[in-house]
Amino acid sequence: MGVRETRNEVLGARVVRALESRNMEAYYVKSEEEALQKALDLIPEGSSISWGGCMSAQEIGLLDAVRSGNYEVLDRGTKKTREEEEEVMHQALDCDVFLGSANALSEDGILVNIDGNANRVAAYSYGPKTVLLIVGMNKVVKTEADAVSRAKNEAAPINAQRFGIDTPCVKNGTCSDCKSPQCICCQILITRYSRAPKRMKVILVDAALGF
């Protein structure tokens, strides 16, 4: 075991305990393959499943797996019009399992997510019976303040660049606290506790996933 792997395993175990102390279900796995298997173990067959923009779930193969599995998949990416996409986004708020990640996660178990349309953070907050998050160790930072900073200054600019929208962070690579019409930092969700026991399930992966 290499030194980075050793460090991540020790830290990952501590973050798992922190998440559990916040009424969440949490796991630490060593690879994308283990993360995929654990995620599928947590999703009952026949479940209705949806997601927001989630590169981490895509990168471990989870989106392809549920599309080809015995599930009712609500995928806005298959729709041809904005109206059809909006309909699926609303349906997703009542699905059995909503897949996602975090823009950042503090060592003491606080999740931070930033959103433009807010469909993703809305689902995290309320609606779907289960929220299943795939989080790479690259998202783990020291404090809640560090998590907010990472979401605004690293995740948001990269996502804005990925979407090809016109915001100051696309041009300068960091948050300008803008009020651009295309701003993707419209909503910031800080999740510090799950009132519904184990509604939120977090699979922490020893890998660099998402942004």
ChimeraX attribute file (.defattr): number of C-alpha atoms within 10 A of each C-alpha:
attribute: neighborCount
match mode: 1-to-1
recipient: residues
	/A:1	6
	/A:2	6
	/A:3	8
	/A:4	9
	/A:5	13
	/A:6	11
	/A:7	11
	/A:8	19
	/A:9	18
	/A:10	10
	/A:11	15
	/A:12	22
	/A:13	15
	/A:14	16
	/A:15	23
	/A:16	22
	/A:17	17
	/A:18	18
	/A:19	27
	/A:20	21
	/A:21	16
	/A:22	20
	/A:23	18
	/A:24	22
	/A:25	19
	/A:26	21
	/A:27	19
	/A:28	24
	/A:29	19
	/A:30	15
	/A:31	14
	/A:32	23
	/A:33	14
	/A:34	15
	/A:35	25
	/A:36	21
	/A:37	14
	/A:38	15
	/A:39	20
	/A:40	15
	/A:41	10
	/A:42	12
	/A:43	17
	/A:44	12
	/A:45	13
	/A:46	12
	/A:47	15
	/A:48	21
	/A:49	24
	/A:50	27
	/A:51	25
	/A:52	21
	/A:53	15
	/A:54	19
	/A:55	16
	/A:56	25
	/A:57	25
	/A:58	16
	/A:59	16
	/A:60	22
	/A:61	16
	/A:62	21
	/A:63	22
	/A:64	12
	/A:65	15
	/A:66	19
	/A:67	14
	/A:68	10
	/A:69	13
	/A:70	13
	/A:71	16
	/A:72	16
	/A:73	20
	/A:74	20
	/A:75	17
	/A:76	20
	/A:77	12
	/A:78	10
	/A:79	13
	/A:80	9
	/A:81	10
	/A:82	10
	/A:83	10
	/A:84	13
	/A:85	17
	/A:86	14
	/A:87	13
	/A:88	18
	/A:89	20
	/A:90	12
	/A:91	16
	/A:92	26
	/A:93	22
	/A:94	18
	/A:95	22
	/A:96	19
	/A:97	26
	/A:98	25
	/A:99	25
	/A:100	25
	/A:101	31
	/A:102	25
	/A:103	26
	/A:104	32
	/A:105	32
	/A:106	22
	/A:107	22
	/A:108	20
	/A:109	26
	/A:110	22
	/A:111	23
	/A:112	27
	/A:113	26
	/A:114	23
	/A:115	21
	/A:116	16
	/A:117	15
	/A:118	18
	/A:119	19
	/A:120	25
	/A:121	22
	/A:122	15
	/A:123	26
	/A:124	25
	/A:125	16
	/A:126	14
	/A:127	17
	/A:128	23
	/A:129	17
	/A:130	23
	/A:131	25
	/A:132	24
	/A:133	22
	/A:134	29
	/A:135	27
	/A:136	27
	/A:137	20
	/A:138	18
	/A:139	26
	/A:140	26
	/A:141	20
	/A:142	12
	/A:143	16
	/A:144	20
	/A:145	12
	/A:146	16
	/A:147	25
	/A:148	23
	/A:149	18
	/A:150	23
	/A:151	25
	/A:152	25
	/A:153	17
	/A:154	18
	/A:155	21
	/A:156	26
	/A:157	25
	/A:158	18
	/A:159	17
	/A:160	22
	/A:161	15
	/A:162	10
	/A:163	11
	/A:164	10
	/A:165	15
	/A:166	14
	/A:167	21
	/A:168	19
	/A:169	24
	/A:170	19
	/A:171	11
	/A:172	10
	/A:173	16
	/A:174	18
	/A:175	20
	/A:176	14
	/A:177	12
	/A:178	14
	/A:179	12
	/A:180	13
	/A:181	10
	/A:182	15
	/A:183	20
	/A:184	24
	/A:185	22
	/A:186	15
	/A:187	17
	/A:188	17
	/A:189	17
	/A:190	18
	/A:191	16
	/A:192	18
	/A:193	17
	/A:194	18
	/A:195	11
	/A:196	12
	/A:197	13
	/A:198	17
	/A:199	19
	/A:200	26
	/A:201	23
	/A:202	24
	/A:203	22
	/A:204	28
	/A:205	28
	/A:206	21
	/A:207	19
	/A:208	14
	/A:209	21
	/A:210	21
	/A:211	21
